[in-house]
Amino acid sequence: MRERLTHAIEGLPERERMVMTLYYYEETTMREIGLILGIVESRASQIHASAVLHLRARLSKPKTNEEPRQDGDHRSLKGSA
């Protein structure tokens, strides 16, 4: 499960990934995240909520050999590109 979560986090858009990393790994508050990213605290919270929804959606799907990429391209993790 940890590997799936790590993979799902890596697949998030950069800003969502940054908020998740700062909040959960660096134990940064939403206010501090806002200051770091140059946004207001409420926007940091919105980005966090969006990231959580994206992660829930990805993790609720059955594990497959094919994962959607950010650019919309679908390539098999086992086969060639």
Biopython code that builds the backbone (N, CA, C, O; Angstrom):
import numpy as np
from Bio.PDB.StructureBuilder import StructureBuilder

atoms = [
    (1, "MET", "N", (0.830, -1.202, 0.000)),
    (1, "MET", "CA", (0.000, 0.000, 0.000)),
    (1, "MET", "C", (0.869, 1.260, 0.000)),
    (1, "MET", "O", (0.562, 2.236, -0.684)),
    (2, "ARG", "N", (1.936, 1.226, 0.759)),
    (2, "ARG", "CA", (2.821, 2.396, 0.817)),
    (2, "ARG", "C", (3.387, 2.730, -0.557)),
    (2, "ARG", "O", (3.500, 3.898, -0.928)),
    (3, "GLU", "N", (3.740, 1.686, -1.307)),
    (3, "GLU", "CA", (4.273, 1.892, -2.653)),
    (3, "GLU", "C", (3.217, 2.528, -3.557)),
    (3, "GLU", "O", (3.526, 3.426, -4.340)),
    (4, "ARG", "N", (1.975, 2.064, -3.446)),
    (4, "ARG", "CA", (0.880, 2.657, -4.248)),
    (4, "ARG", "C", (0.669, 4.115, -3.880)),
    (4, "ARG", "O", (0.460, 4.952, -4.759)),
    (5, "LEU", "N", (0.721, 4.431, -2.581)),
    (5, "LEU", "CA", (0.548, 5.809, -2.137)),
    (5, "LEU", "C", (1.681, 6.689, -2.652)),
    (5, "LEU", "O", (1.444, 7.790, -3.148)),
    (6, "THR", "N", (2.901, 6.202, -2.535)),
    (6, "THR", "CA", (4.054, 6.964, -3.034)),
    (6, "THR", "C", (3.909, 7.227, -4.527)),
    (6, "THR", "O", (4.146, 8.341, -4.993)),
    (7, "HIS", "N", (3.522, 6.201, -5.271)),
    (7, "HIS", "CA", (3.338, 6.341, -6.718)),
    (7, "HIS", "C", (2.220, 7.341, -7.027)),
    (7, "HIS", "O", (2.342, 8.159, -7.939)),
    (8, "ALA", "N", (1.136, 7.266, -6.260)),
    (8, "ALA", "CA", (0.010, 8.185, -6.465)),
    (8, "ALA", "C", (0.418, 9.621, -6.170)),
    (8, "ALA", "O", (0.041, 10.531, -6.907)),
    (9, "ILE", "N", (1.177, 9.838, -5.111)),
    (9, "ILE", "CA", (1.643, 11.187, -4.770)),
    (9, "ILE", "C", (2.560, 11.720, -5.860)),
    (9, "ILE", "O", (2.472, 12.890, -6.233)),
    (10, "GLU", "N", (3.436, 10.868, -6.371)),
    (10, "GLU", "CA", (4.338, 11.290, -7.444)),
    (10, "GLU", "C", (3.578, 11.691, -8.699)),
    (10, "GLU", "O", (4.074, 12.491, -9.492)),
    (11, "GLY", "N", (2.376, 11.146, -8.890)),
    (11, "GLY", "CA", (1.569, 11.458, -10.067)),
    (11, "GLY", "C", (0.732, 12.718, -9.941)),
    (11, "GLY", "O", (0.083, 13.128, -10.903)),
    (12, "LEU", "N", (0.739, 13.341, -8.761)),
    (12, "LEU", "CA", (-0.028, 14.572, -8.569)),
    (12, "LEU", "C", (0.611, 15.731, -9.321)),
    (12, "LEU", "O", (1.815, 15.713, -9.580)),
    (13, "PRO", "N", (-0.179, 16.734, -9.671)),
    (13, "PRO", "CA", (0.408, 17.961, -10.223)),
    (13, "PRO", "C", (1.409, 18.550, -9.216)),
    (13, "PRO", "O", (1.273, 18.354, -8.008)),
    (14, "GLU", "N", (2.383, 19.252, -9.716)),
    (14, "GLU", "CA", (3.487, 19.744, -8.886)),
    (14, "GLU", "C", (3.031, 20.510, -7.642)),
    (14, "GLU", "O", (3.543, 20.277, -6.547)),
    (15, "ARG", "N", (2.091, 21.402, -7.804)),
    (15, "ARG", "CA", (1.654, 22.214, -6.663)),
    (15, "ARG", "C", (0.961, 21.364, -5.604)),
    (15, "ARG", "O", (1.179, 21.569, -4.410)),
    (16, "GLU", "N", (0.131, 20.414, -6.025)),
    (16, "GLU", "CA", (-0.523, 19.526, -5.072)),
    (16, "GLU", "C", (0.511, 18.659, -4.358)),
    (16, "GLU", "O", (0.429, 18.447, -3.148)),
    (17, "ARG", "N", (1.477, 18.166, -5.113)),
    (17, "ARG", "CA", (2.539, 17.352, -4.519)),
    (17, "ARG", "C", (3.335, 18.154, -3.492)),
    (17, "ARG", "O", (3.699, 17.636, -2.436)),
    (18, "MET", "N", (3.600, 19.405, -3.807)),
    (18, "MET", "CA", (4.351, 20.270, -2.898)),
    (18, "MET", "C", (3.575, 20.493, -1.598)),
    (18, "MET", "O", (4.146, 20.401, -0.511)),
    (19, "VAL", "N", (2.287, 20.782, -1.707)),
    (19, "VAL", "CA", (1.465, 21.007, -0.511)),
    (19, "VAL", "C", (1.435, 19.744, 0.347)),
    (19, "VAL", "O", (1.590, 19.823, 1.565)),
    (20, "MET", "N", (1.240, 18.588, -0.271)),
    (20, "MET", "CA", (1.201, 17.336, 0.488)),
    (20, "MET", "C", (2.540, 17.069, 1.182)),
    (20, "MET", "O", (2.574, 16.658, 2.342)),
    (21, "THR", "N", (3.616, 17.299, 0.477)),
    (21, "THR", "CA", (4.945, 17.083, 1.051)),
    (21, "THR", "C", (5.189, 18.017, 2.223)),
    (21, "THR", "O", (5.647, 17.584, 3.280)),
    (22, "LEU", "N", (4.889, 19.284, 2.044)),
    (22, "LEU", "CA", (5.107, 20.250, 3.122)),
    (22, "LEU", "C", (4.234, 19.939, 4.329)),
    (22, "LEU", "O", (4.689, 20.023, 5.470)),
    (23, "TYR", "N", (2.987, 19.583, 4.076)),
    (23, "TYR", "CA", (2.048, 19.376, 5.172)),
    (23, "TYR", "C", (2.329, 18.084, 5.950)),
    (23, "TYR", "O", (2.383, 18.091, 7.180)),
    (24, "TYR", "N", (2.503, 16.992, 5.230)),
    (24, "TYR", "CA", (2.627, 15.695, 5.897)),
    (24, "TYR", "C", (4.060, 15.298, 6.240)),
    (24, "TYR", "O", (4.293, 14.672, 7.274)),
    (25, "TYR", "N", (5.016, 15.650, 5.395)),
    (25, "TYR", "CA", (6.393, 15.225, 5.654)),
    (25, "TYR", "C", (7.189, 16.271, 6.409)),
    (25, "TYR", "O", (8.024, 15.934, 7.248)),
    (26, "GLU", "N", (6.936, 17.530, 6.117)),
    (26, "GLU", "CA", (7.667, 18.613, 6.779)),
    (26, "GLU", "C", (6.892, 19.202, 7.954)),
    (26, "GLU", "O", (7.407, 20.059, 8.671)),
    (27, "GLU", "N", (5.646, 18.740, 8.153)),
    (27, "GLU", "CA", (4.774, 19.205, 9.233)),
    (27, "GLU", "C", (4.622, 20.733, 9.246)),
    (27, "GLU", "O", (4.675, 21.378, 10.293)),
    (28, "THR", "N", (4.432, 21.274, 8.056)),
    (28, "THR", "CA", (4.242, 22.710, 7.864)),
    (28, "THR", "C", (2.755, 23.029, 7.962)),
    (28, "THR", "O", (1.928, 22.261, 7.470)),
    (29, "THR", "N", (2.404, 24.140, 8.584)),
    (29, "THR", "CA", (0.999, 24.539, 8.682)),
    (29, "THR", "C", (0.525, 25.094, 7.342)),
    (29, "THR", "O", (1.332, 25.457, 6.486)),
    (30, "MET", "N", (-0.784, 25.152, 7.174)),
    (30, "MET", "CA", (-1.343, 25.719, 5.942)),
    (30, "MET", "C", (-0.921, 27.185, 5.781)),
    (30, "MET", "O", (-0.672, 27.647, 4.668)),
    (31, "ARG", "N", (-0.847, 27.891, 6.878)),
    (31, "ARG", "CA", (-0.412, 29.291, 6.817)),
    (31, "ARG", "C", (1.025, 29.380, 6.307)),
    (31, "ARG", "O", (1.338, 30.211, 5.455)),
    (32, "GLU", "N", (1.891, 28.521, 6.834)),
    (32, "GLU", "CA", (3.288, 28.515, 6.395)),
    (32, "GLU", "C", (3.410, 28.080, 4.936)),
    (32, "GLU", "O", (4.223, 28.616, 4.183)),
    (33, "ILE", "N", (2.597, 27.106, 4.552)),
    (33, "ILE", "CA", (2.603, 26.667, 3.153)),
    (33, "ILE", "C", (2.211, 27.828, 2.245)),
    (33, "ILE", "O", (2.819, 28.040, 1.196)),
    (34, "GLY", "N", (1.200, 28.570, 2.653)),
    (34, "GLY", "CA", (0.792, 29.744, 1.880)),
    (34, "GLY", "C", (1.925, 30.737, 1.718)),
    (34, "GLY", "O", (2.137, 31.271, 0.629)),
    (35, "LEU", "N", (2.645, 30.984, 2.782)),
    (35, "LEU", "CA", (3.775, 31.917, 2.713)),
    (35, "LEU", "C", (4.871, 31.388, 1.788)),
    (35, "LEU", "O", (5.441, 32.144, 1.001)),
    (36, "ILE", "N", (5.161, 30.104, 1.882)),
    (36, "ILE", "CA", (6.198, 29.489, 1.049)),
    (36, "ILE", "C", (5.832, 29.564, -0.429)),
    (36, "ILE", "O", (6.673, 29.876, -1.272)),
    (37, "LEU", "N", (4.572, 29.275, -0.732)),
    (37, "LEU", "CA", (4.136, 29.239, -2.136)),
    (37, "LEU", "C", (3.629, 30.586, -2.648)),
    (37, "LEU", "O", (3.318, 30.727, -3.831)),
    (38, "GLY", "N", (3.548, 31.566, -1.766)),
    (38, "GLY", "CA", (3.083, 32.888, -2.187)),
    (38, "GLY", "C", (1.587, 32.935, -2.452)),
    (38, "GLY", "O", (1.124, 33.661, -3.332)),
    (39, "ILE", "N", (0.834, 32.154, -1.681)),
    (39, "ILE", "CA", (-0.621, 32.121, -1.817)),
    (39, "ILE", "C", (-1.244, 32.314, -0.437)),
    (39, "ILE", "O", (-0.550, 32.235, 0.576)),
    (40, "VAL", "N", (-2.542, 32.565, -0.396)),
    (40, "VAL", "CA", (-3.197, 32.722, 0.898)),
    (40, "VAL", "C", (-3.453, 31.346, 1.507)),
    (40, "VAL", "O", (-3.488, 30.335, 0.805)),
    (41, "GLU", "N", (-3.631, 31.328, 2.819)),
    (41, "GLU", "CA", (-3.839, 30.083, 3.549)),
    (41, "GLU", "C", (-5.027, 29.286, 3.012)),
    (41, "GLU", "O", (-4.961, 28.062, 2.898)),
    (42, "SER", "N", (-6.116, 29.988, 2.684)),
    (42, "SER", "CA", (-7.304, 29.286, 2.192)),
    (42, "SER", "C", (-7.031, 28.603, 0.855)),
    (42, "SER", "O", (-7.580, 27.534, 0.589)),
    (43, "ARG", "N", (-6.201, 29.197, 0.019)),
    (43, "ARG", "CA", (-5.846, 28.570, -1.267)),
    (43, "ARG", "C", (-4.994, 27.326, -1.023)),
    (43, "ARG", "O", (-5.167, 26.316, -1.706)),
    (44, "ALA", "N", (-4.082, 27.388, -0.062)),
    (44, "ALA", "CA", (-3.272, 26.217, 0.290)),
    (44, "ALA", "C", (-4.187, 25.081, 0.741)),
    (44, "ALA", "O", (-3.966, 23.923, 0.388)),
    (45, "SER", "N", (-5.205, 25.411, 1.514)),
    (45, "SER", "CA", (-6.158, 24.416, 1.983)),
    (45, "SER", "C", (-6.952, 23.828, 0.818)),
    (45, "SER", "O", (-7.218, 22.626, 0.802)),
    (46, "GLN", "N", (-7.332, 24.648, -0.148)),
    (46, "GLN", "CA", (-8.052, 24.163, -1.328)),
    (46, "GLN", "C", (-7.188, 23.207, -2.143)),
    (46, "GLN", "O", (-7.672, 22.182, -2.622)),
    (47, "ILE", "N", (-5.921, 23.540, -2.300)),
    (47, "ILE", "CA", (-4.999, 22.686, -3.049)),
    (47, "ILE", "C", (-4.837, 21.345, -2.322)),
    (47, "ILE", "O", (-4.807, 20.288, -2.952)),
    (48, "HIS", "N", (-4.735, 21.403, -1.004)),
    (48, "HIS", "CA", (-4.634, 20.183, -0.198)),
    (48, "HIS", "C", (-5.873, 19.313, -0.405)),
    (48, "HIS", "O", (-5.759, 18.107, -0.624)),
    (49, "ALA", "N", (-7.048, 19.924, -0.336)),
    (49, "ALA", "CA", (-8.296, 19.177, -0.512)),
    (49, "ALA", "C", (-8.355, 18.533, -1.895)),
    (49, "ALA", "O", (-8.793, 17.391, -2.031)),
    (50, "SER", "N", (-7.921, 19.251, -2.902)),
    (50, "SER", "CA", (-7.900, 18.717, -4.258)),
    (50, "SER", "C", (-6.949, 17.522, -4.350)),
    (50, "SER", "O", (-7.268, 16.512, -4.977)),
    (51, "ALA", "N", (-5.788, 17.649, -3.723)),
    (51, "ALA", "CA", (-4.811, 16.557, -3.731)),
    (51, "ALA", "C", (-5.380, 15.317, -3.042)),
    (51, "ALA", "O", (-5.201, 14.199, -3.527)),
    (52, "VAL", "N", (-6.059, 15.510, -1.923)),
    (52, "VAL", "CA", (-6.664, 14.387, -1.198)),
    (52, "VAL", "C", (-7.693, 13.689, -2.082)),
    (52, "VAL", "O", (-7.734, 12.460, -2.134)),
    (53, "LEU", "N", (-8.520, 14.462, -2.776)),
    (53, "LEU", "CA", (-9.516, 13.871, -3.675)),
    (53, "LEU", "C", (-8.854, 13.082, -4.804)),
    (53, "LEU", "O", (-9.295, 11.986, -5.150)),
    (54, "HIS", "N", (-7.797, 13.651, -5.371)),
    (54, "HIS", "CA", (-7.083, 12.946, -6.432)),
    (54, "HIS", "C", (-6.483, 11.638, -5.914)),
    (54, "HIS", "O", (-6.547, 10.611, -6.588)),
    (55, "LEU", "N", (-5.904, 11.681, -4.721)),
    (55, "LEU", "CA", (-5.307, 10.474, -4.155)),
    (55, "LEU", "C", (-6.366, 9.418, -3.851)),
    (55, "LEU", "O", (-6.165, 8.234, -4.123)),
    (56, "ARG", "N", (-7.480, 9.843, -3.292)),
    (56, "ARG", "CA", (-8.561, 8.891, -3.001)),
    (56, "ARG", "C", (-9.039, 8.219, -4.280)),
    (56, "ARG", "O", (-9.251, 7.007, -4.310)),
    (57, "ALA", "N", (-9.205, 9.000, -5.327)),
    (57, "ALA", "CA", (-9.674, 8.451, -6.601)),
    (57, "ALA", "C", (-8.672, 7.445, -7.150)),
    (57, "ALA", "O", (-9.060, 6.371, -7.610)),
    (58, "ARG", "N", (-7.399, 7.782, -7.106)),
    (58, "ARG", "CA", (-6.379, 6.883, -7.641)),
    (58, "ARG", "C", (-6.256, 5.614, -6.814)),
    (58, "ARG", "O", (-6.090, 4.523, -7.360)),
    (59, "LEU", "N", (-6.339, 5.758, -5.512)),
    (59, "LEU", "CA", (-6.152, 4.603, -4.645)),
    (59, "LEU", "C", (-7.392, 3.727, -4.549)),
    (59, "LEU", "O", (-7.301, 2.571, -4.135)),
    (60, "SER", "N", (-8.546, 4.258, -4.924)),
    (60, "SER", "CA", (-9.770, 3.456, -4.870)),
    (60, "SER", "C", (-9.905, 2.548, -6.084)),
    (60, "SER", "O", (-10.672, 1.585, -6.064)),
    (61, "LYS", "N", (-9.157, 2.856, -7.145)),
    (61, "LYS", "CA", (-9.181, 2.027, -8.341)),
    (61, "LYS", "C", (-8.370, 0.765, -8.078)),
    (61, "LYS", "O", (-7.361, 0.804, -7.373)),
    (62, "PRO", "N", (-8.816, -0.365, -8.652)),
    (62, "PRO", "CA", (-8.020, -1.588, -8.506)),
    (62, "PRO", "C", (-6.645, -1.405, -9.135)),
    (62, "PRO", "O", (-6.502, -0.722, -10.149)),
    (63, "LYS", "N", (-5.655, -2.008, -8.536)),
    (63, "LYS", "CA", (-4.295, -1.912, -9.061)),
    (63, "LYS", "C", (-4.239, -2.583, -10.421)),
    (63, "LYS", "O", (-4.700, -3.712, -10.587)),
    (64, "THR", "N", (-3.669, -1.877, -11.401)),
    (64, "THR", "CA", (-3.521, -2.423, -12.750)),
    (64, "THR", "C", (-2.087, -2.242, -13.205)),
    (64, "THR", "O", (-1.279, -1.611, -12.523)),
    (65, "ASN", "N", (-1.784, -2.796, -14.349)),
    (65, "ASN", "CA", (-0.457, -2.623, -14.934)),
    (65, "ASN", "C", (-0.356, -1.332, -15.721)),
    (65, "ASN", "O", (0.717, -0.976, -16.208)),
    (66, "GLU", "N", (-1.471, -0.635, -15.846)),
    (66, "GLU", "CA", (-1.485, 0.596, -16.611)),
    (66, "GLU", "C", (-1.982, 1.727, -15.732)),
    (66, "GLU", "O", (-3.073, 1.639, -15.168)),
    (67, "GLU", "N", (-1.195, 2.791, -15.607)),
    (67, "GLU", "CA", (-1.554, 3.943, -14.794)),
    (67, "GLU", "C", (-1.627, 5.169, -15.689)),
    (67, "GLU", "O", (-0.768, 5.338, -16.555)),
    (68, "PRO", "N", (-2.626, 6.033, -15.510)),
    (68, "PRO", "CA", (-2.690, 7.256, -16.312)),
    (68, "PRO", "C", (-1.570, 8.200, -15.909)),
    (68, "PRO", "O", (-1.251, 8.343, -14.728)),
    (69, "ARG", "N", (-0.991, 8.830, -16.891)),
    (69, "ARG", "CA", (0.051, 9.812, -16.626)),
    (69, "ARG", "C", (-0.576, 11.197, -16.599)),
    (69, "ARG", "O", (-1.700, 11.389, -17.061)),
    (70, "GLN", "N", (0.157, 12.154, -16.059)),
    (70, "GLN", "CA", (-0.354, 13.524, -15.951)),
    (70, "GLN", "C", (-0.697, 14.114, -17.306)),
    (70, "GLN", "O", (-1.651, 14.883, -17.423)),
    (71, "ASP", "N", (0.069, 13.765, -18.332)),
    (71, "ASP", "CA", (-0.168, 14.356, -19.645)),
    (71, "ASP", "C", (-1.286, 13.652, -20.400)),
    (71, "ASP", "O", (-1.561, 13.968, -21.558)),
    (72, "GLY", "N", (-1.941, 12.675, -19.723)),
    (72, "GLY", "CA", (-3.072, 11.997, -20.341)),
    (72, "GLY", "C", (-2.681, 10.761, -21.125)),
    (72, "GLY", "O", (-3.546, 10.000, -21.557)),
    (73, "ASP", "N", (-1.372, 10.551, -21.317)),
    (73, "ASP", "CA", (-0.895, 9.386, -22.032)),
    (73, "ASP", "C", (-1.017, 8.163, -21.135)),
    (73, "ASP", "O", (-0.741, 8.259, -19.939)),
    (74, "HIS", "N", (-1.416, 7.036, -21.665)),
    (74, "HIS", "CA", (-1.536, 5.805, -20.899)),
    (74, "HIS", "C", (-0.520, 4.811, -21.438)),
    (74, "HIS", "O", (-0.591, 4.394, -22.594)),
    (75, "ARG", "N", (0.410, 4.445, -20.598)),
    (75, "ARG", "CA", (1.410, 3.487, -21.019)),
    (75, "ARG", "C", (1.530, 2.385, -19.991)),
    (75, "ARG", "O", (1.428, 2.625, -18.787)),
    (76, "SER", "N", (1.739, 1.225, -20.454)),
    (76, "SER", "CA", (1.869, 0.077, -19.570)),
    (76, "SER", "C", (3.141, 0.199, -18.757)),
    (76, "SER", "O", (4.179, 0.622, -19.267)),
    (77, "LEU", "N", (3.055, -0.176, -17.486)),
    (77, "LEU", "CA", (4.233, -0.158, -16.638)),
    (77, "LEU", "C", (5.140, -1.354, -16.938)),
    (77, "LEU", "O", (6.334, -1.311, -16.641)),
    (78, "LYS", "N", (4.581, -2.427, -17.528)),
    (78, "LYS", "CA", (5.362, -3.607, -17.831)),
    (78, "LYS", "C", (5.927, -3.583, -19.232)),
    (78, "LYS", "O", (7.074, -3.971, -19.452)),
    (79, "GLY", "N", (5.135, -3.134, -20.173)),
    (79, "GLY", "CA", (5.533, -3.198, -21.583)),
    (79, "GLY", "C", (6.348, -2.013, -22.020)),
    (79, "GLY", "O", (6.714, -1.163, -21.208)),
    (80, "SER", "N", (6.632, -1.956, -23.293)),
    (80, "SER", "CA", (7.375, -0.832, -23.837)),
    (80, "SER", "C", (6.457, 0.342, -24.082)),
    (80, "SER", "O", (5.238, 0.184, -24.150)),
    (81, "ALA", "N", (7.036, 1.512, -24.213)),
    (81, "ALA", "CA", (6.258, 2.740, -24.341)),
    (81, "ALA", "C", (5.739, 2.954, -25.707)),
    (81, "ALA", "O", (5.064, 3.951, -25.962)),
]
sb = StructureBuilder()
sb.init_structure("model")
sb.init_model(0)
sb.init_chain("A")
sb.init_seg("    ")
for serial, (resi, resn, name, xyz) in enumerate(atoms, 1):
    if name == "N":
        sb.init_residue(resn, " ", resi, " ")
    sb.init_atom(name, np.array(xyz, "f"), 0.0, 1.0, " ", f" {name:<3s}", serial, name[0])
structure = sb.get_structure()
